[in-house]
Amino acid sequence: YFRTRHIELIKTVLNGTIGPPNGYGAFIGLGLYCYICLCLENKIKISKPFKIIILIIFISSLVLNKSRGAWISLFLSLIILMILLYRNNIKRFLCNNNIKVYYAYILLICVCLVIIVLVVRINISSSIGRIYIWKISINLFFENIFTGVGYGCFDNVFLDYQAKYLQNPINFHLISKASNIASPHNQFLYIFCEAGIIGGIIFLLLYILSIVKLIYYINKKDINMRVYLYLFCFIIITIIHSMIDSILLVVPIKLILFCGFSLVPFKIIKKDIKKKMVGIVYILLFIINIFYTKFIYAIIIQYPGYEMWTKGNIELNAGNFYNAIEYYDKALNIIPNNPIIYAKKGMALVGSGLYKDGIEYLENIKDKYNYRDVYLSLSLGYLRLGNFTLAEKYAKHAHNMFPDQLRPYLLLSEIYYNQAKFDEARECLNRCVLQITSIRSKATESISECCSILMAKMFDEKINIYQFDVGNDITLKDKINSIIISHKYE
């Protein structure tokens, strides 16, 4: 419900309260589709100018949202809807102009494909990134084909499978695409990964049975045929969008879709459709009331905890570790057992120099919050305590997750130096000093400056390399701690 971090770059002009930008785009797209259907049925009793103004607001919101999945799914579903609604008129027009029907459909398909390609090319790197994520997710599915990884566990295991994928030399050119994601940008793939093949098939049956029944009633030319037709294309929107986004992770979208499923008649209904729809509306209102009751409860009870969490993140990013610990403690009192807050506190403890306490927190939570920063913090903690074996293990683990980032190399340079592996230490430092990465930012510049100082101190011929200890240089030590722990250097 609450945002606990500040986002510096939002890849959309219009963001909303209904989940992330793609989820909000799905919400606008479904709303626009329903509005068009109501207009076609003359169910909206307002003047035409107001209808046009509302339509312009909807379309403007969708365009500014920049969710390409919402654009494509709405466009294709409306094409299908118009063809099905006016198929007799279309056939008559084509016959009168001596145009073969199948030629017209082939041309329409080609036009749709061209439009889809143009939309995809708006942000081609994002499209390539999704294909990359799908490949990793497919590997994840096949390794857990029967049991799945468990409900809500996709994001906790994805980084490990990403690390395996990127360790293959064939995929090394994709290291700049490494990312931490909560879903594979494909709802069906997400379900199959978490629930396994049996759970995935059960989920698909919801769509298959609903579509089969709706086609049956549409072809039967039932008295409610147009209602079934609208519902059919409504489900088509969610299918198309689900192929390129995990839209059901957004609770309102999930509620809307399952209410749509509940309207599909699995018994012949002629006169009772209106009664059924009224009943469904009451059920929907009841569900929404439950949802918003929970939401209001969270605002009243948990909001102070999220506020403390946010303040803790701000202090952590600023390198004020003791203040961060204080805020995280307050947050955990209100939202106990939250693995992310627990991990953040462990990171702050390591950053403040309380290495044993920080390591204890992070070791206990790393299986529940499997993230790069946890392993970097563990590596730093063990490095400062002189356990170079575990420090190297966790630094390499973080590096495997994100091979193109420099922070693991900064840690490894100091670890190798303390293990008397001077060539390896020099190689890691050179990589950081020269910024051999696809990332260019103030963060990489800060790492480069820090490693230049380390290089001079470690390998200056005037200094005995066996006597230099970064822990004795408080300023340099604090800077390294801050780089590893604080996100401002990331």
C-alpha positions as CSV (number, residue, x, y, z in Angstrom):
1,Y,0.0,0.0,0.0
2,F,2.8,2.4,0.8
3,R,5.9,3.4,-1.1
4,T,9.0,2.9,1.1
5,R,11.6,4.3,-1.2
6,H,12.0,7.4,-3.4
7,I,12.1,6.7,-7.1
8,E,14.4,9.0,-9.0
9,L,13.5,7.8,-12.4
10,I,9.9,6.9,-13.3
11,K,9.5,5.5,-16.8
12,T,6.0,7.0,-17.2
13,V,4.5,10.5,-17.4
14,L,1.4,9.4,-15.5
15,N,1.7,7.2,-12.4
16,G,-1.2,6.3,-10.2
17,T,-2.2,4.7,-6.9
18,I,-3.2,1.4,-8.6
19,G,0.1,-0.5,-8.3
20,P,3.1,0.1,-10.6
21,P,2.8,1.9,-14.0
22,N,1.9,-1.3,-16.0
23,G,-0.8,-2.2,-13.5
24,Y,-2.2,1.3,-13.6
25,G,-2.1,1.1,-17.4
26,A,-4.1,-2.1,-17.3
27,F,-6.6,-0.5,-14.9
28,I,-7.1,2.5,-17.3
29,G,-7.3,0.2,-20.3
30,L,-10.0,-2.0,-18.8
31,G,-11.9,1.2,-17.6
32,L,-11.7,2.6,-21.1
33,Y,-12.9,-0.6,-22.7
34,C,-15.9,-0.8,-20.3
35,Y,-16.7,2.9,-21.0
36,I,-16.7,2.2,-24.8
37,C,-19.0,-0.8,-24.3
38,L,-21.5,1.3,-22.3
39,C,-21.4,4.0,-24.9
40,L,-22.2,1.5,-27.6
41,E,-25.2,0.3,-25.6
42,N,-26.3,3.9,-24.9
43,K,-26.1,3.2,-21.1
44,I,-24.5,6.5,-20.3
45,K,-27.1,9.2,-20.1
46,I,-25.0,12.3,-20.7
47,S,-24.7,14.6,-23.7
48,K,-22.3,13.7,-26.5
49,P,-19.8,16.5,-25.7
50,F,-19.3,15.2,-22.2
51,K,-18.9,11.6,-23.6
52,I,-16.2,12.9,-25.9
53,I,-14.5,14.8,-23.1
54,I,-14.5,11.7,-20.9
55,L,-13.1,9.6,-23.8
56,I,-10.3,12.1,-24.4
57,I,-9.4,12.0,-20.7
58,F,-9.2,8.2,-20.8
59,I,-7.1,8.1,-23.9
60,S,-4.8,10.9,-22.7
61,S,-4.3,9.0,-19.4
62,L,-3.5,5.8,-21.3
63,V,-1.0,7.5,-23.6
64,L,0.8,9.4,-20.9
65,N,1.0,6.2,-18.8
66,K,3.2,4.7,-21.5
67,S,2.2,1.1,-20.7
68,R,2.7,-0.5,-24.1
69,G,1.0,-3.7,-22.9
70,A,-2.2,-1.7,-22.2
71,W,-2.1,-0.1,-25.6
72,I,-1.7,-3.3,-27.5
73,S,-4.3,-5.3,-25.5
74,L,-6.9,-2.6,-25.8
75,F,-6.2,-2.0,-29.5
76,L,-6.4,-5.7,-30.4
77,S,-9.5,-6.4,-28.3
78,L,-11.4,-3.4,-29.8
79,I,-10.5,-4.7,-33.3
80,I,-11.9,-8.1,-32.4
81,L,-15.0,-6.5,-30.8
82,M,-15.8,-4.4,-33.8
83,I,-15.4,-7.3,-36.2
84,L,-17.7,-9.5,-34.1
85,L,-20.3,-6.8,-33.6
86,Y,-20.5,-5.7,-37.2
87,R,-19.4,-8.8,-39.0
88,N,-22.5,-9.0,-41.2
89,N,-22.1,-5.3,-42.2
90,I,-18.4,-5.9,-42.9
91,K,-19.2,-8.9,-45.1
92,R,-21.8,-7.0,-47.0
93,F,-19.5,-4.1,-47.6
94,L,-16.7,-6.3,-48.8
95,C,-19.0,-8.3,-51.2
96,N,-20.4,-5.1,-52.6
97,N,-16.9,-3.9,-53.4
98,N,-15.8,-7.3,-54.8
99,I,-13.2,-7.7,-52.0
100,K,-12.4,-11.2,-50.8
101,V,-13.1,-11.5,-47.1
102,Y,-9.9,-13.4,-46.3
103,Y,-7.8,-10.8,-48.2
104,A,-9.3,-8.1,-46.0
105,Y,-8.5,-10.1,-42.9
106,I,-4.9,-10.8,-44.0
107,L,-4.5,-7.1,-44.6
108,L,-5.9,-6.3,-41.2
109,I,-3.6,-8.8,-39.5
110,C,-0.6,-7.2,-41.3
111,V,-1.6,-3.7,-40.3
112,C,-2.0,-4.9,-36.6
113,L,1.4,-6.6,-36.7
114,V,3.1,-3.4,-38.1
115,I,1.4,-1.3,-35.3
116,I,2.5,-3.8,-32.7
117,V,6.1,-3.7,-34.0
118,L,6.1,0.1,-34.0
119,V,4.8,0.1,-30.4
120,V,7.5,-2.4,-29.3
121,R,10.2,-0.3,-30.9
122,I,9.3,2.7,-28.8
123,N,11.5,1.2,-26.0
124,I,13.4,-1.7,-27.7
125,S,15.8,-2.2,-24.8
126,S,12.8,-2.9,-22.5
127,S,11.4,-5.4,-25.0
128,I,14.8,-7.2,-25.2
129,G,15.0,-7.1,-21.4
130,R,11.6,-8.9,-21.1
131,I,12.7,-11.7,-23.5
132,Y,15.8,-12.0,-21.3
133,I,13.6,-12.3,-18.2
134,W,11.3,-14.8,-19.9
135,K,14.3,-17.1,-20.8
136,I,15.4,-17.2,-17.2
137,S,11.9,-17.7,-15.9
138,I,11.4,-20.7,-18.3
139,N,14.6,-22.3,-16.9
140,L,13.2,-21.6,-13.4
141,F,9.9,-23.3,-14.4
142,F,11.5,-26.4,-15.8
143,E,13.7,-26.9,-12.8
144,N,10.5,-26.8,-10.6
145,I,8.0,-28.1,-13.1
146,F,5.8,-30.2,-10.7
147,T,5.9,-28.3,-7.4
148,G,6.7,-24.7,-8.5
149,V,8.8,-22.5,-6.3
150,G,5.8,-21.6,-4.0
151,Y,3.3,-18.8,-3.7
152,G,4.9,-15.4,-3.5
153,C,8.5,-16.9,-3.9
154,F,9.3,-15.9,-7.5
155,D,11.2,-12.8,-6.6
156,N,13.1,-14.6,-3.8
157,V,14.6,-17.2,-6.1
158,F,14.8,-15.3,-9.4
159,L,18.3,-13.7,-8.7
160,D,19.8,-17.2,-8.1
161,Y,18.5,-18.4,-11.5
162,Q,19.7,-15.2,-13.1
163,A,23.2,-15.8,-11.7
164,K,23.2,-19.3,-13.2
165,Y,22.1,-18.0,-16.6
166,L,24.7,-15.2,-16.7
167,Q,27.5,-17.6,-15.7
168,N,27.1,-19.3,-19.1
169,P,29.7,-17.7,-21.5
170,I,27.0,-17.6,-24.2
171,N,24.9,-15.2,-22.2
172,F,27.8,-13.0,-20.9
173,H,26.9,-10.2,-23.3
174,L,23.6,-9.8,-21.4
175,I,25.2,-9.0,-18.0
176,S,24.1,-5.3,-18.3
177,K,20.4,-6.6,-18.3
178,A,20.7,-8.1,-14.8
179,S,17.9,-6.8,-12.7
180,N,16.0,-7.5,-9.5
181,I,12.4,-8.1,-10.5
182,A,9.2,-9.3,-8.7
183,S,7.6,-11.0,-11.7
184,P,8.6,-12.2,-15.2
185,H,6.3,-9.7,-17.0
186,N,4.0,-12.6,-18.0
187,Q,1.2,-13.6,-15.8
188,F,0.9,-17.1,-17.2
189,L,4.6,-17.8,-16.8
190,Y,4.5,-16.3,-13.3
191,I,1.7,-18.7,-12.3
192,F,3.5,-21.7,-13.8
193,C,6.7,-20.8,-12.0
194,E,5.1,-20.5,-8.6
195,A,2.4,-23.2,-8.8
196,G,4.0,-25.7,-11.1
197,I,2.4,-27.3,-14.2
198,I,-0.7,-28.5,-12.4
199,G,-1.5,-25.1,-10.8
200,G,-0.7,-23.4,-14.1
201,I,-3.1,-25.7,-16.0
202,I,-5.9,-25.0,-13.5
203,F,-5.3,-21.3,-13.9
204,L,-5.5,-21.6,-17.7
205,L,-8.8,-23.6,-17.4
206,L,-10.4,-20.5,-16.0
207,Y,-9.8,-18.7,-19.2
208,I,-10.4,-21.7,-21.5
209,L,-13.8,-22.7,-20.0
210,S,-15.0,-19.1,-19.9
211,I,-14.1,-18.5,-23.5
212,V,-15.6,-21.8,-24.7
213,K,-18.9,-21.0,-22.9
214,L,-19.0,-17.4,-24.2
215,I,-18.4,-18.5,-27.8
216,Y,-21.2,-21.1,-27.4
217,Y,-23.7,-18.4,-26.3
218,I,-22.5,-15.9,-28.9
219,N,-22.9,-18.4,-31.7
220,K,-26.3,-19.4,-30.4
221,K,-27.4,-15.8,-30.8
222,D,-28.8,-15.7,-27.3
223,I,-30.9,-12.7,-26.3
224,N,-27.9,-11.5,-24.2
225,M,-25.5,-12.1,-27.1
226,R,-24.1,-8.6,-27.0
227,V,-23.4,-8.8,-23.3
228,Y,-21.5,-12.0,-23.8
229,L,-19.6,-10.5,-26.7
230,Y,-18.5,-7.6,-24.5
231,L,-17.5,-10.0,-21.8
232,F,-15.6,-12.2,-24.3
233,C,-13.5,-9.3,-25.5
234,F,-13.0,-8.1,-21.9
235,I,-11.3,-11.5,-21.1
236,I,-9.3,-11.2,-24.4
237,I,-7.9,-7.9,-23.1
238,T,-6.6,-9.5,-19.9
239,I,-5.2,-12.5,-21.9
240,I,-3.2,-10.3,-24.3
241,H,-2.0,-8.0,-21.5
242,S,-1.1,-10.9,-19.3
243,M,1.3,-12.2,-22.0
244,I,3.5,-9.1,-21.5
245,D,2.8,-8.1,-17.9
246,S,1.9,-9.7,-14.6
247,I,-1.2,-7.6,-14.2
248,L,-2.9,-9.8,-11.6
249,L,-0.4,-8.8,-9.0
250,V,-2.4,-5.6,-8.8
251,V,-5.3,-6.4,-6.5
252,P,-8.0,-4.2,-8.1
253,I,-7.2,-5.8,-11.5
254,K,-7.5,-9.2,-9.9
255,L,-10.9,-8.3,-8.4
256,I,-12.2,-7.0,-11.7
257,L,-11.1,-10.1,-13.7
258,F,-12.6,-12.6,-11.3
259,C,-15.8,-10.6,-11.2
260,G,-15.7,-10.9,-15.0
261,F,-15.3,-14.7,-14.7
262,S,-18.3,-14.9,-12.3
263,L,-20.5,-13.3,-15.0
264,V,-19.9,-16.1,-17.4
265,P,-23.0,-18.3,-17.5
266,F,-22.4,-22.1,-17.2
267,K,-26.1,-22.7,-17.5
268,I,-28.5,-21.3,-20.1
269,I,-29.9,-18.1,-18.8
270,K,-32.3,-16.0,-20.8
271,K,-34.4,-13.8,-18.6
272,D,-32.3,-13.9,-15.4
273,I,-29.2,-12.2,-16.8
274,K,-30.1,-8.8,-15.3
275,K,-30.9,-10.4,-11.9
276,K,-27.6,-12.2,-12.0
277,M,-25.7,-9.0,-12.9
278,V,-27.4,-7.1,-10.0
279,G,-26.3,-9.9,-7.7
280,I,-22.8,-9.8,-9.0
281,V,-22.7,-6.0,-8.5
282,Y,-23.7,-6.5,-4.8
283,I,-21.0,-9.2,-4.4
284,L,-18.4,-6.9,-6.0
285,L,-19.4,-4.1,-3.7
286,F,-19.1,-6.4,-0.7
287,I,-15.6,-7.6,-1.9
288,I,-14.5,-4.0,-2.5
289,N,-15.7,-3.0,1.0
290,I,-13.6,-5.8,2.5
291,F,-10.6,-4.7,0.5
292,Y,-10.9,-1.0,1.5
293,T,-11.6,-2.0,5.1
294,K,-8.3,-3.8,5.1
295,F,-6.7,-0.8,3.3
296,I,-8.1,1.7,5.9
297,Y,-7.0,-0.6,8.7
298,A,-3.5,-0.7,7.2
299,I,-3.4,3.1,6.9
300,I,-4.5,3.5,10.6
301,I,-2.5,0.8,12.2
302,Q,0.5,0.2,9.9
303,Y,1.2,3.7,8.4
304,P,3.5,4.9,11.2
305,G,5.5,1.7,10.6
306,Y,5.9,2.4,6.9
307,E,6.7,6.0,7.7
308,M,9.5,4.8,10.1
309,W,10.7,2.4,7.4
310,T,10.9,5.2,4.8
311,K,12.8,7.4,7.2
312,G,15.2,4.5,7.9
313,N,15.8,4.1,4.2
314,I,16.6,7.8,3.8
315,E,19.1,7.7,6.7
316,L,20.6,4.4,5.4
317,N,21.1,6.0,1.9
318,A,22.7,9.0,3.5
319,G,25.1,6.8,5.5
320,N,23.6,7.8,8.8
321,F,23.5,4.2,10.1
322,Y,22.7,4.8,13.8
323,N,19.7,6.9,12.9
324,A,18.6,4.2,10.4
325,I,18.8,1.5,13.1
326,E,16.6,3.6,15.4
327,Y,14.0,4.1,12.7
328,Y,14.0,0.4,11.7
329,D,13.5,-0.6,15.3
330,K,10.4,1.6,15.5
331,A,9.2,0.2,12.2
332,L,9.6,-3.4,13.4
333,N,7.6,-2.7,16.5
334,I,4.6,-1.8,14.3
335,I,5.3,-4.2,11.4
336,P,7.0,-7.2,13.1
337,N,8.7,-10.0,11.1
338,N,9.0,-8.0,7.9
339,P,12.0,-9.6,6.2
340,I,13.0,-6.4,4.2
341,I,13.0,-4.2,7.3
342,Y,14.9,-6.9,9.2
343,A,17.5,-7.1,6.4
344,K,17.8,-3.3,6.2
345,K,18.5,-3.1,9.9
346,G,21.2,-5.8,9.5
347,M,22.8,-3.7,6.8
348,A,22.7,-0.6,9.0
349,L,24.3,-2.5,11.8
350,V,27.1,-3.6,9.6
351,G,27.6,-0.1,8.2
352,S,27.8,1.3,11.8
353,G,30.5,-1.1,12.7
354,L,28.4,-3.5,14.8
355,Y,29.5,-6.4,12.5
356,K,28.6,-9.4,14.6
357,D,25.0,-8.1,15.3
358,G,24.6,-7.2,11.7
359,I,25.8,-10.6,10.4
360,E,23.4,-12.3,12.8
361,Y,20.5,-10.4,11.4
362,L,21.5,-11.0,7.8
363,E,22.3,-14.7,8.2
364,N,18.8,-15.2,9.7
365,I,17.0,-13.4,7.0
366,K,19.0,-14.1,3.7
367,D,16.8,-17.1,2.8
368,K,13.6,-14.9,3.1
369,Y,15.1,-11.8,1.4
370,N,17.5,-13.1,-1.2
371,Y,19.0,-9.9,-2.5
372,R,22.4,-8.6,-3.6
373,D,22.7,-5.9,-0.9
374,V,22.3,-8.6,1.8
375,Y,25.3,-10.5,0.5
376,L,27.4,-7.4,0.0
377,S,26.7,-6.5,3.6
378,L,27.5,-10.0,4.8
379,S,30.7,-9.9,2.8
380,L,31.7,-6.5,4.3
381,G,30.9,-7.7,7.8
382,Y,33.0,-10.9,7.5
383,L,35.8,-8.9,5.9
384,R,36.0,-6.6,8.8
385,L,36.0,-9.5,11.3
386,G,38.8,-11.2,9.4
387,N,36.8,-14.2,8.0
388,F,38.0,-13.8,4.5
389,T,36.7,-17.2,3.3
390,L,33.0,-16.2,4.0
391,A,33.7,-12.7,2.8
392,E,34.9,-13.9,-0.5
393,K,31.9,-16.4,-0.8
394,Y,29.3,-13.7,-0.3
395,A,31.0,-11.1,-2.5
396,K,31.2,-13.6,-5.3
397,H,27.5,-14.5,-4.8
398,A,26.5,-10.8,-5.1
399,H,28.8,-10.5,-8.2
400,N,27.1,-13.5,-9.8
401,M,23.7,-11.9,-9.4
402,F,24.9,-8.6,-11.0
403,P,28.1,-9.3,-12.9
404,D,28.3,-5.8,-14.4
405,Q,28.3,-3.9,-11.1
406,L,31.5,-2.7,-9.4
407,R,30.8,-2.9,-5.7
408,P,31.6,-6.7,-5.5
409,Y,35.0,-5.9,-7.1
410,L,35.7,-3.3,-4.5
411,L,35.1,-5.8,-1.8
412,L,37.0,-8.6,-3.6
413,S,40.1,-6.3,-4.0
414,E,40.4,-5.9,-0.3
415,I,39.6,-9.6,0.4
416,Y,42.3,-10.8,-2.1
417,Y,44.8,-8.3,-0.7
418,N,44.3,-9.7,2.8
419,Q,44.7,-13.2,1.4
420,A,48.0,-12.2,-0.2
421,K,46.5,-12.7,-3.7
422,F,47.9,-9.5,-4.9
423,D,47.5,-10.0,-8.7
424,E,43.8,-10.7,-8.2
425,A,43.5,-7.7,-5.9
426,R,45.2,-5.4,-8.5
427,E,42.9,-6.8,-11.3
428,C,39.8,-6.0,-9.3
429,L,41.0,-2.5,-8.4
430,N,41.9,-1.8,-12.1
431,R,38.4,-2.8,-13.1
432,C,36.9,-0.3,-10.6
433,V,39.4,2.5,-11.4
434,L,38.8,2.3,-15.1
435,Q,35.0,1.8,-14.6
436,I,34.8,-1.3,-16.8
437,T,31.1,-1.5,-16.7
438,S,28.1,-0.4,-18.9
439,I,27.0,1.7,-15.9
440,R,28.2,5.3,-15.8
441,S,27.1,7.4,-12.8
442,K,28.2,9.4,-9.8
443,A,28.2,6.0,-8.0
444,T,30.8,4.5,-10.3
445,E,32.9,7.6,-10.2
446,S,32.9,7.4,-6.4
447,I,33.9,3.8,-6.5
448,S,36.7,4.7,-9.0
449,E,38.0,7.4,-6.7
450,C,38.0,5.1,-3.7
451,C,39.8,2.4,-5.6
452,S,42.4,4.8,-6.8
453,I,43.2,5.6,-3.2
454,L,43.3,1.9,-2.3
455,M,45.6,1.2,-5.3
456,A,48.0,3.9,-4.2
457,K,48.1,2.7,-0.6
458,M,48.3,-1.0,-1.4
459,F,50.8,-1.0,-4.2
460,D,52.9,2.0,-3.5
461,E,56.5,0.7,-3.6
462,K,57.4,2.9,-0.7
463,I,54.9,1.0,1.5
464,N,55.3,-2.6,2.6
465,I,52.1,-4.1,1.2
466,Y,52.0,-6.6,4.1
467,Q,51.6,-3.8,6.6
468,F,48.8,-1.8,5.0
469,D,45.4,-2.3,6.7
470,V,42.4,-0.3,5.4
471,G,40.8,-0.7,8.9
472,N,43.5,1.7,10.3
473,D,42.4,4.4,7.8
474,I,39.1,5.4,9.4
475,T,38.2,7.9,6.6
476,L,38.8,5.3,3.9
477,K,37.2,2.6,5.8
478,D,34.0,4.6,6.4
479,K,33.9,5.5,2.7
480,I,34.1,1.9,1.7
481,N,31.4,0.9,4.2
482,S,29.2,3.7,2.9
483,I,29.7,2.7,-0.7
484,I,28.8,-1.0,0.0
485,I,25.8,-0.3,2.3
486,S,24.3,3.0,1.1
487,H,22.2,3.0,-2.0
488,K,23.3,6.6,-2.9
489,Y,26.5,5.0,-4.3
490,E,24.7,2.3,-6.3
